[in-house]
Amino acid sequence: MDKNQIIGISLITLLMFGYFGFMSTQTPETPVATPPAITQTIQKDTAAAHSAQADTALKAQNQREYGDFAAAMTGEAKEYKLENKDVVVTLSTKGGTIKSVLLKNYSTWDKKQLFLFNEENNQLSLIINTNRKPVDLYKLYYAGYETKAGDKQVLTFKTDAGNGKTIEHTYTLGAEGFTVDYNLKASGFGSELPNLPLTLDWREQVERIEYDAKLARDKSTVNFMQAEDGFDDLTEASKDRETETISNVQWISLKQKFFNSGFIVREGSAIPSATVTSYPMYSAVPNAPANSEKFIKSLEAQVQLPLEGVLTGKASYSFYFGPNDFKICKKVAEGYHKNVNLGWPLISWINRFVVIPVFDGLKGVFSSFGLIIVILVLLIKAVLLPLSYKSFVSMAKMKALKPELDELKAKHGDDQQAIQMEQMQVYKQFGINPLSGCIPVLLQMPILLAMFSFFPNAIDLRGESLWWATDLSSYDEFAKLPFEIPFYGSHVSMFTLLMTISTLVYTWVNNQVSTVTGPMKYMSYAMPIIFLFVLNSFPAGLSFYYFVSNLVTIAQQLVIRRFVDEGQLRLQLEAARDRNLSGDASGAPKKNRFMARMEEAMKQREQQQQFKNNTKKK
């Protein structure tokens, strides 16, 4: 290498080291980031573009499928409330329909607010037919308008379908009560609505709001009133699915034990047809014991509403959400009080015109329902005292004839037919009607049965406590058994037990003046034991009533016995026998109609028996 080359290579080497040394001391450049606001704006614009495209596609689809109703398929949901001293009704612009109903003065068995209607347990739809696709009017969006009509609140939901076509739902609630009036109107529509009825589809899953889930299930059903056939219902305690198609319907009620939700026709013709359904449900509560139940029964009603009334604005109806209270229900609609089961016609009349007015009168004076029941027993026993006295005296007369009756048994042994024939002769001689002791008892039976219908359906007793019973409308669980006894249950109802003991004591007292002997006497002691099993799960109010009634009856029997001289009765019977044996001018004993008929019946029976015996011999 020559000198010039060496100098050149050295310079190039120095330049290279200098370059790399300089570059290693420089800070790397940071990339320029896009500001967040600009990024968000870009994202929003992109989302808006996509949303706009989706909305456009949805509107186009709705227009194709729903025509005039397409514009009301989207909107904003806003809630309104109608409230009085009894209920709070929540409605929404989404659907223009009821979303929930709160009963302000009642609660569930576990002391929670009682929503008789809510979106969880009720589904409502109102289907109108179009030339394109059926439309659910309860899925459209409406505008809400609140007004007043005197002391009534009025809420109107209205949607505009364009070209003067509108749908209106109007709800009216008074200052008190459980009835919401409902008017449905469609205006401006023509041939796009075929002349077919609308379908109101109401499906309710009955929630458990009573302590006794089984009894509540057995008392839930669909009731209805038909213009021609009157009141009817689906079988309450049915374990199977029941469906029935009905016509000319005035109202339909989805009825529970103590409450009901109803749909009532107010103006125009009755509902042309409807289909009602019920079936039991057993839905357990999540994260709760296995025997806890949330839904107990499913009640359904598909109701056909005439289109003509909707187009003319005469589709006037009412919803009822309230208690099964006779006084309230009888004001709702004709026959609506039949949602309260007061028994068969005679029993129902006694409850309607005697028991309920007396009970309401006592309720206005006394606050303790235990005291009210005691006073009710005393009043009824005072009214029935003449019949009780007559029955006791009749049994005492029969007992006074015991020596004669014992002679007949000794004379004929086991020949019951011969004993009965001569026994009738003895009664005739002493002027005794064998049924005179039974007739007063039979006359008291309607009152007894009226109580049997009244107490299980008396909503006034719901939630009322007495001593250890926390709810007089349900059984009192004095003790819980670790096992279940067939036909009895897994609990001990103390009021039922006290009722049974008092009935056995009354039976013993009654048998002291009774002529009943043999197996029939022991049967009288068996009946209270049977009722111990039957009534163990019945309302505590009913068992307490029967318990108090037995105590009062025993006291009556003991007092009456002090005023009835059996020795004097015997003398009266002997005097009557002497008069009867003296007879009339022909010397024949006197006969009354009853004794003559009994004697004729006994003769016919004897002749039939003789004919059978002769036939066997041949």
C-alpha positions in Angstrom: 0.0 0.0 0.0 1.3 3.4 -0.8 1.1 6.4 1.5 -2.0 7.9 -0.2 -4.0 4.6 0.2 -3.1 4.4 3.8 -4.2 8.0 4.5 -7.5 7.4 2.6 -8.4 4.2 4.4 -7.6 5.9 7.8 -9.9 8.8 7.0 -12.7 6.6 5.9 -12.3 4.6 9.1 -12.4 7.7 11.3 -15.5 9.0 9.4 -17.3 5.7 10.0 -16.6 5.6 13.7 -17.6 9.2 14.0 -21.0 8.6 12.3 -21.9 5.6 14.4 -20.9 7.3 17.6 -23.1 10.3 16.7 -26.1 8.2 15.8 -26.1 6.2 19.0 -26.6 9.4 21.1 -29.8 10.4 19.3 -33.3 9.7 21.0 -35.6 7.5 18.8 -38.6 9.3 17.4 -42.1 8.5 18.9 -44.8 7.7 16.4 -47.6 10.3 16.3 -50.8 8.9 17.9 -54.3 9.7 16.8 -56.2 11.7 19.4 -58.8 9.7 21.4 -61.7 12.1 20.5 -61.0 11.6 16.8 -61.0 7.7 17.4 -64.3 7.8 19.3 -65.9 10.0 16.6 -64.8 7.6 13.9 -66.3 4.6 16.0 -69.6 6.5 16.6 -69.9 7.4 13.0 -69.2 3.8 12.0 -71.8 2.5 14.6 -74.3 5.1 13.5 -73.9 4.1 9.9 -74.4 0.5 10.8 -77.4 1.3 13.0 -78.9 3.5 10.3 -78.5 0.7 7.9 -80.1 -1.8 10.4 -83.0 0.6 11.1 -83.6 1.1 7.4 -83.6 -2.6 6.8 -85.9 -3.2 9.8 -88.3 -0.5 8.7 -88.4 -1.9 5.2 -89.1 -5.4 6.6 -91.8 -4.0 9.0 -93.4 -2.1 6.1 -93.5 -5.3 4.0 -94.9 -7.4 6.8 -97.2 -5.0 8.8 -98.1 -2.3 6.3 -99.9 0.6 8.1 -98.7 -0.7 11.5 -95.0 -0.6 10.6 -94.5 3.0 11.9 -95.6 1.9 15.4 -93.3 -1.1 15.6 -90.5 1.0 17.1 -90.5 3.7 19.7 -89.7 4.6 23.4 -91.2 2.9 26.4 -92.5 5.2 29.1 -94.5 4.2 32.2 -97.7 5.8 33.6 -99.6 5.0 36.8 -103.3 5.1 37.7 -103.7 5.0 41.5 -106.5 5.2 44.0 -106.8 4.1 47.7 -107.1 0.4 46.7 -104.8 -0.2 43.7 -101.7 1.0 41.8 -102.0 0.2 38.1 -98.8 0.6 36.1 -99.1 0.9 32.3 -96.6 1.5 29.5 -96.5 3.2 26.1 -94.9 0.0 24.9 -98.0 -2.0 24.2 -100.4 0.6 25.6 -101.4 -2.0 28.1 -101.2 -2.9 31.8 -97.8 -4.0 33.1 -98.6 -4.5 36.8 -101.4 -4.2 39.4 -100.5 -3.7 43.1 -103.2 -4.3 45.7 -102.3 -1.7 48.4 -104.3 -3.1 51.3 -103.3 -6.8 51.0 -100.1 -8.7 51.2 -98.9 -12.2 50.4 -98.8 -14.9 53.1 -95.1 -14.0 53.9 -95.9 -10.3 54.2 -94.7 -9.1 50.8 -96.4 -6.7 48.5 -99.2 -8.4 46.6 -98.9 -7.9 42.8 -102.0 -9.6 41.5 -100.8 -8.9 37.9 -97.3 -8.4 36.7 -95.2 -9.3 33.6 -93.7 -12.3 35.2 -96.9 -14.1 35.9 -99.2 -12.7 33.2 -98.9 -12.5 29.4 -101.4 -10.4 27.5 -101.6 -10.1 23.7 -104.3 -8.6 21.5 -104.1 -9.9 17.9 -105.7 -8.0 15.0 -105.9 -9.6 11.6 -104.6 -7.7 8.5 -104.3 -8.4 4.9 -100.6 -9.0 5.5 -99.6 -10.4 8.8 -101.5 -10.6 12.2 -100.4 -7.7 14.5 -100.2 -7.8 18.3 -101.5 -4.4 19.3 -99.9 -4.9 22.7 -96.5 -4.8 21.1 -96.9 -1.4 19.3 -95.6 1.9 20.7 -98.0 4.6 21.7 -98.1 8.1 23.0 -99.6 8.6 26.4 -102.1 11.3 27.4 -103.4 11.8 31.0 -106.7 13.6 31.7 -109.4 13.8 34.4 -113.1 13.1 34.2 -114.5 14.3 37.6 -112.9 12.1 40.3 -111.7 9.6 37.7 -108.3 9.3 36.2 -108.2 8.7 32.4 -105.1 7.5 30.5 -105.2 7.3 26.7 -102.6 5.6 24.5 -102.7 6.5 20.9 -100.6 5.6 17.9 -100.7 7.2 14.4 -100.4 4.8 11.5 -100.5 7.6 8.9 -103.3 8.7 6.5 -105.6 9.3 9.5 -105.4 5.8 10.8 -105.1 5.5 14.6 -105.4 3.0 17.4 -106.5 4.1 20.9 -106.5 2.3 24.2 -108.3 4.3 27.0 -108.1 3.3 30.7 -110.2 4.8 33.4 -109.9 4.3 37.2 -112.2 5.7 39.9 -111.3 7.2 43.2 -111.7 3.8 44.8 -112.3 0.2 43.8 -110.6 -2.5 41.8 -112.2 -2.0 38.4 -110.3 -0.4 35.4 -112.6 0.5 32.5 -111.1 -0.1 29.1 -112.1 1.2 25.7 -110.5 0.1 22.4 -110.9 2.0 19.2 -109.4 1.8 15.7 -110.1 4.7 13.3 -109.6 5.3 9.6 -109.1 1.7 8.6 -110.8 0.1 5.6 -110.4 -3.0 3.6 -106.9 -3.6 5.0 -108.6 -5.1 8.1 -110.6 -8.2 7.1 -113.9 -8.7 9.0 -112.4 -11.1 11.6 -112.6 -10.8 15.4 -109.6 -9.7 17.5 -108.1 -12.3 19.9 -107.4 -11.3 23.5 -105.0 -13.9 24.7 -104.5 -13.9 28.5 -102.3 -16.4 30.2 -101.7 -16.3 33.9 -99.3 -18.5 36.0 -100.9 -18.2 39.4 -98.3 -17.4 42.0 -98.4 -18.8 45.5 -99.7 -16.0 47.7 -101.4 -18.1 50.4 -99.8 -20.2 53.1 -101.4 -23.5 52.1 -100.2 -24.0 48.5 -102.3 -27.2 48.0 -105.6 -25.6 49.0 -104.8 -22.5 47.0 -104.2 -24.7 43.9 -107.4 -26.6 44.5 -109.4 -23.3 44.7 -107.9 -21.7 41.6 -109.9 -22.0 38.3 -111.5 -20.1 35.5 -115.1 -18.9 36.1 -117.3 -17.4 33.4 -120.9 -16.1 32.9 -122.8 -16.9 29.7 -125.8 -14.9 28.5 -127.9 -18.1 28.0 -126.4 -20.8 30.2 -125.5 -18.6 33.2 -122.6 -19.2 35.6 -120.1 -22.0 35.1 -116.5 -22.9 35.8 -113.7 -25.4 35.1 -113.3 -28.0 37.8 -111.4 -26.4 40.7 -109.5 -29.4 42.1 -108.8 -31.1 38.8 -105.4 -32.7 38.5 -105.6 -32.7 34.7 -105.6 -30.1 31.9 -109.1 -28.9 31.3 -110.2 -26.9 28.2 -113.7 -25.7 27.3 -115.0 -23.5 24.4 -117.8 -21.2 25.4 -120.1 -18.7 23.6 -122.1 -15.6 24.4 -119.8 -14.7 27.3 -120.5 -11.8 29.6 -117.4 -12.1 31.7 -114.4 -14.3 32.4 -112.5 -14.5 35.7 -109.1 -16.1 36.4 -110.0 -16.9 40.0 -107.7 -17.8 42.9 -108.7 -18.7 46.4 -109.2 -15.1 47.7 -108.5 -12.9 44.6 -109.4 -12.9 40.9 -108.5 -11.0 37.7 -111.5 -10.6 35.3 -112.4 -9.3 31.9 -116.0 -8.0 31.6 -118.1 -6.8 28.6 -119.6 -3.4 29.3 -121.5 -2.4 26.2 -122.8 -4.1 23.0 -123.2 -7.8 22.5 -121.5 -10.5 24.6 -118.2 -12.0 23.6 -119.2 -14.4 20.7 -116.8 -17.1 21.8 -113.8 -17.9 24.0 -111.6 -20.8 25.0 -110.7 -21.3 28.7 -108.0 -23.6 30.1 -106.6 -24.6 33.4 -104.0 -27.0 34.6 -102.0 -27.4 37.8 -98.3 -26.4 38.1 -95.6 -27.4 40.5 -92.8 -24.8 40.1 -90.2 -24.8 42.9 -88.7 -21.6 44.2 -85.0 -21.4 43.3 -82.5 -21.9 46.2 -85.4 -22.8 48.6 -86.6 -26.0 50.3 -87.9 -28.7 48.0 -91.6 -28.2 49.1 -91.5 -24.4 48.4 -93.6 -23.5 45.4 -93.7 -20.4 43.2 -96.4 -21.1 40.6 -99.3 -23.4 41.5 -101.6 -23.3 38.5 -101.9 -22.0 34.9 -105.1 -20.2 33.9 -105.7 -19.2 30.3 -108.4 -17.4 28.3 -108.5 -16.8 24.5 -111.3 -14.3 23.9 -112.8 -13.3 20.5 -113.6 -9.6 20.3 -115.9 -8.4 17.5 -114.0 -6.1 15.0 -117.2 -3.9 14.4 -117.2 -2.6 18.0 -113.5 -1.7 17.7 -114.1 0.2 14.5 -117.1 2.1 15.8 -115.5 2.9 19.2 -118.1 0.8 21.1 -115.6 -1.8 22.3 -116.1 -1.0 26.0 -114.8 -3.5 28.5 -113.5 -3.6 32.1 -110.6 -5.3 33.9 -111.1 -6.3 37.5 -108.1 -6.9 39.8 -109.3 -7.5 43.4 -110.5 -9.6 46.2 -113.2 -12.3 46.2 -115.3 -10.2 48.5 -119.1 -10.7 48.0 -120.0 -7.0 48.7 -117.4 -5.8 46.2 -117.9 -8.4 43.5 -121.7 -8.0 43.3 -121.2 -4.4 42.1 -118.8 -5.3 39.3 -121.2 -7.1 36.9 -124.2 -9.3 36.9 -123.5 -12.5 38.6 -119.9 -11.6 39.3 -120.4 -12.3 43.0 -120.5 -16.0 42.1 -116.7 -15.8 42.2 -117.3 -16.1 46.0 -118.6 -19.7 46.6 -121.2 -19.4 49.2 -122.7 -22.9 48.7 -125.8 -24.4 47.1 -128.8 -22.2 46.6 -130.4 -22.6 50.0 -127.1 -22.4 51.8 -126.0 -19.4 49.6 -129.2 -17.5 50.5 -128.5 -18.0 54.2 -125.0 -16.7 53.8 -126.0 -13.8 51.6 -129.0 -12.5 53.7 -128.1 -13.6 57.2 -124.5 -14.6 57.9 -122.7 -12.0 55.9 -124.8 -9.0 57.1 -124.5 -10.2 60.7 -120.8 -10.8 60.4 -120.2 -7.4 58.7 -122.2 -5.7 61.5 -120.1 -7.4 64.2 -116.9 -6.5 62.3 -118.0 -2.8 62.4 -118.1 -3.0 66.2 -115.4 -5.4 67.3 -111.8 -5.7 66.1 -111.1 -9.2 67.4 -112.2 -11.8 64.9 -112.1 -14.4 67.7 -114.6 -12.4 69.7 -116.7 -11.9 66.5 -116.9 -15.6 65.9 -117.9 -16.2 69.6 -120.7 -13.6 69.3 -121.8 -15.1 66.0 -122.2 -18.5 67.6 -124.2 -17.1 70.5 -126.6 -15.2 68.2 -127.2 -18.3 66.0 -127.7 -20.6 69.1 -130.1 -18.1 70.6 -132.2 -18.1 67.4 -132.1 -21.9 67.2 -132.8 -22.4 70.9 -136.5 -23.3 70.4 -135.6 -26.0 68.0 -132.9 -27.3 70.3 -135.4 -27.4 73.2 -138.0 -29.2 71.2 -135.4 -31.8 70.0 -134.2 -32.4 73.6 -137.8 -32.9 74.9 -138.5 -35.3 72.1 -135.5 -37.4 73.0 -136.4 -37.3 76.7 -139.9 -38.6 75.8 -138.3 -41.5 73.9 -136.1 -42.3 76.8 -139.2 -42.3 79.2 -140.5 -45.2 77.1 -137.4 -47.2 77.7 -139.2 -49.8 79.9 -141.7 -50.6 77.2 -139.0 -50.8 74.5 -136.9 -53.1 76.6 -139.8 -55.4 77.0 -140.2 -55.6 73.2 -136.5 -56.5 72.8 -136.8 -59.2 75.4 -140.0 -60.5 73.8 -138.8 -60.7 70.2 -135.0 -61.1 70.6 -133.2 -60.5 67.3 -136.4 -60.2 65.2 -136.0 -56.5 64.3 -139.0 -56.4 62.0 -141.3 -57.6 64.8 -139.7 -55.1 67.2 -140.2 -52.2 64.8 -143.9 -53.1 64.2 -144.7 -53.2 67.9 -142.5 -50.2 68.6 -144.6 -48.2 66.2 -147.7 -49.3 68.1 -146.1 -48.1 71.4 -145.3 -44.8 69.9 -148.9 -44.5 68.6 -150.4 -45.3 71.9 -148.3 -42.7 73.7 -148.8 -40.1 71.0 -145.1 -39.7 70.0 -143.8 -38.9 66.6 -140.5 -40.7 66.2 -139.2 -38.0 63.8 -140.1 -35.1 66.2 -136.6 -35.2 67.6 -135.0 -35.4 64.1 -136.9 -32.5 62.5 -135.4 -29.8 64.7 -131.9 -31.2 64.0 -132.6 -31.2 60.2 -133.8 -27.6 60.4 -130.5 -26.6 61.9 -128.4 -28.3 59.3 -128.6 -25.5 56.7 -127.0 -23.1 59.3 -124.3 -25.7 59.9 -123.6 -26.1 56.2 -123.7 -22.3 55.7 -120.8 -21.9 58.1 -119.0 -24.7 56.2 -119.2 -22.6 53.1 -118.8 -19.2 54.7 -115.6 -19.5 56.7 -113.3 -21.1 54.0 -114.3 -18.2 51.6 -114.3 -15.3 54.0 -111.5 -13.0 52.9 -112.0 -11.0 56.1 -110.3 -13.8 58.0 -107.2 -13.7 55.8 -104.1 -12.8 57.7 -106.1 -12.4 61.0 -104.5 -14.2 64.0 -106.0 -15.8 67.1 -103.9 -17.3 69.9 -101.4 -19.7 68.2 -103.2 -19.4 64.8 -101.4 -16.9 62.6 -104.1 -16.9 59.8 -107.7 -17.9 60.5 -108.2 -18.4 56.7 -105.7 -21.3 56.8 -105.1 -24.3 59.1 -103.4 -23.6 62.5 -100.1 -25.5 62.6 -99.8 -26.0 66.3 -97.2 -28.7 65.8 -95.2 -30.0 62.8 -94.9 -33.7 62.5 -91.6 -35.3 61.1 -93.8 -37.6 59.0 -97.1 -37.5 57.1 -100.2 -39.4 58.3 -102.4 -40.6 55.4 -105.6 -38.5 55.1 -104.4 -36.3 58.0 -101.2 -34.6 57.0 -97.9 -33.7 58.6 -99.2 -31.1 61.0 -101.5 -30.9 64.1 -104.3 -28.4 64.0 -105.1 -27.6 67.7 -108.4 -26.0 66.9 -109.5 -29.2 65.0 -108.3 -31.3 67.9 -110.3 -29.2 70.4 -113.3 -29.4 68.1 -113.1 -33.2 68.1 -112.8 -33.5 71.9 -115.7 -31.1 72.4 -117.8 -33.1 69.8 -117.1 -36.4 71.7 -118.2 -34.7 75.0 -121.3 -33.4 73.4 -122.1 -36.9 71.9 -121.7 -38.4 75.4 -124.0 -35.8 76.9 -126.5 -36.4 74.1 -126.5 -40.1 74.5 -127.6 -39.8 78.1 -131.1 -38.9 76.9 -131.0 -40.9 73.7 -132.6 -44.3 73.1 -129.9 -45.3 70.6 -128.1 -48.5 71.5 -125.9 -51.1 69.9 -123.6 -50.3 66.9 -125.4 -47.0 66.2 -124.4 -45.7 69.6 -120.7 -46.5 68.9 -121.0 -45.0 65.4 -121.9 -41.6 67.0 -118.5 -41.6 68.7 -116.7 -42.6 65.4 -118.0 -39.6 63.4 -116.0 -37.0 65.4 -112.8 -39.0 64.8 -113.5 -39.0 61.1 -114.0 -35.3 61.1 -110.6 -34.9 62.9 -109.0 -36.2 59.7 -111.3 -34.4 57.3 -111.0 -30.9 58.9 -107.3 -31.0 59.9 -106.3 -28.9 56.9 -109.5 -26.7 56.9 -109.3 -23.0 58.0 -108.7 -22.4 61.6 -111.7 -20.0 61.7 -114.1 -22.8 60.8 -112.7 -25.3 63.4 -112.8 -22.5 66.1 -116.4 -21.8 65.2 -117.4 -25.5 65.6 -115.4 -25.7 68.8 -117.2 -22.8 70.4 -120.5 -24.0 69.0 -120.1 -27.4 70.7 -119.3 -25.7 74.0 -122.4 -23.6 73.8 -124.5 -26.6 72.8 -123.3 -28.7 75.7 -124.1 -25.8 78.1 -127.6 -25.5 76.5 -128.2 -29.2 77.0 -127.2 -29.1 80.7 -129.4 -26.0 81.3 -132.4 -27.5 79.4 -132.1 -30.7 81.4 -132.6 -28.8 84.6 -135.9 -27.5 83.3 -137.2 -30.8 82.0 -138.7 -33.1 84.6 -138.5 -36.6 83.2 -140.9 -37.9 85.9 -143.5 -35.3 84.8 -142.9 -36.3 81.2 -143.7 -39.9 82.0 -147.0 -38.8 83.6 -147.9 -36.8 80.5 -147.1 -39.7 78.2 -149.3 -42.0 80.3 -152.2 -39.5 80.2 -151.8 -39.3 76.4 -151.8 -43.1 76.2 -155.1 -43.2 78.1 -156.7 -40.7 75.8 -155.6 -42.5 72.7 -156.7 -45.9 74.0 -160.2 -44.4 74.8 -160.5 -43.7 71.1 -163.5 -42.4 69.4 -167.1 -43.7 69.6 -166.1 -46.9 67.8 -163.4 -47.6 70.4 -160.6 -47.3 67.9 -157.4 -45.4 68.9 -156.9 -42.0 67.4 -154.4 -41.8 64.5 -152.6 -38.9 63.0 -151.6 -38.8 59.4 -147.9 -39.6 60.1 -148.7 -42.6 62.2 -151.2 -43.9 59.7 -148.6 -43.7 56.9 -145.9 -45.3 59.1 -148.3 -48.1 60.0 -149.2 -48.6 56.3 -145.5 -48.7 55.3 -144.7 -51.3 58.0 -147.6 -53.5 56.8 -146.4 -53.3 53.2 -142.9 -54.2 54.3 -144.2 -57.1 56.3 -146.2 -58.4 53.3 -143.1 -58.1 51.1 -141.0 -60.0 53.5 -143.7 -62.8 53.9 -143.9 -63.0 50.0 -140.1 -63.5 49.9 -140.1 -66.1 52.6 -142.9 -68.1 50.8 -141.0 -67.8 47.5 -137.9 -69.3 49.2 -139.9 -72.2 50.6 -141.3 -73.1 47.2 
